Amino acid sequence: MIIIRCKELFKIQVIFMKKNNLPSKFESLLWKNRAKACESWFFELRNRFKKSFFTLEKDYCNKKSLKLNNFKKNIWKKDYLDHSAGGGTSLVLRGNLFEKVGINISTVNGSFPDDYKMHIKGANEDPRFYATGISIVAHMKSPFVPAAHFNSRFIITKDAWFGGGCDITPTYMQNLIRKQFHKSLKTFCNNHDEDYYENFSKWCTNYFYLKHRKEERGIGGIFFDHLEDNWKNNFYFTKESGIFFLKYYSNLIKKYSHLEWSELQRKKLLKKRGRYVEFNLLYDKGTMFGLKTGGNINAILMSMPPSVEWN
């Protein structure tokens, strides 16, 4: 009888913890459904990127008669004693076209630690949070194909908002690629709001800036955060940003991956990657967010290039 009561008390405690981990907005069916819609979209977008990137890798290997590697999957839990805290899935491909590409999706909840909650909108008084998102980083073997970064996220505290963006880092033809990339970005953004490109591209330039070197990490892109004025429109823009970048970057790979390159050019690429490492370890807020919320270390550091050089 005592054992049964102990089990019942344990179940009640676990149920309470599950409810207590989630922000107050989850008391509303509306916000539960919105969160579920975001989770489903990020899962679908992950599969689209995976399919497109694997097809590009496969076609490249077939043309070059090279061994084809596939994505390796790692599933992780934020808390293995409490699966309600969420977790994620990391897909990593180490190939011949994509030297390393990672595609992460995650959905987690919990409470921000005291030394971090004041940095997050709506968390200072109530540190409970919910976060779902997708993050993609590609490091290409060819020095002529830019590295790429894309992410989208939906976060709920006492407030709720979308964030994300995309940017690329070429080693060669920087001016040409910058001009073409930003022209396409402006057209995309203007289809949603004529102020988006100017605001989000400026935000991206300022964000991906290496203060200690006084230079940009790459050639910019767009970066946005705290989109919360119109949930339906903001969700649509967030979805469309993923569709846009998948198409744009896939075409960019097709355009430049056939070019032959030398070891000297490859060496320049490895040195360029050093800027990527420096930014992500010194300044990136996403890295800090993952570490402060109990994320998976391998998934957080997925953005690190497979090889790099410094002078």
WOKASUL-V914789 format. One line per field, one symbol per residue. phi: phi as a letter, one per 20 degrees, with the letter a starting at -180 (. if undefined). psi: psi as a letter, one per 40 degrees, with the letter a starting at -180 (. if undefined). burial: # if it has 24 or more other ideal C-beta (glycine too) atoms within 12 Angstrom, else .. A space follows every 50 residues. Layout:
BEGIN
phi=???
psi=???
burial=???
END
This chain:
BEGIN
phi=.ffffffffffffffffffffefffffdfgffffffffgffffffgfffg fffffffffffffeldfeddfddcdcdfbfebfffnracddcddcdeefb cccdcbbcbrcffgecffedgmdfecffbcbcacccccdefffedffccb bcbccccfdbbdbqqbbcceeclffffgfffffffffffffdafeffgff ffffgffedeffdlbffbdnrcbcblfbfbgffffffffffffgfgffff fffffdfeffcdfffffffffffgffffffeecfffffffffdmffffff egffffbbccf
psi=dddddddddddddddddddddiiddeehdddddddddddddddddddddd dddddddddddddefihhiiihhhhiidheegeeeaaahhhhhhaddhdh hihhiihiiahiideddeehheeddheiihhiiihhhhhidheehiiihi iiihhhbdihiiiaaiiigidifdddddddddddddddddedheeddddd dddddddfhgdeefiidbeabihiifhedhdddddddddddddddddddd dddddeeehiiidddddddddddddddddddddhdddddddeefihdddd edehidiiii.
burial=....................###.##....#..##..##.###.##.### .#######.#..........#....#.#.....################# ############....#..####...######################## ######################.#..##..##.###.##..#...##..# #.###.####.....##########.##..#..##.##########.### .##..##........#..##.#########...####.##.#####..## ######.#...
END
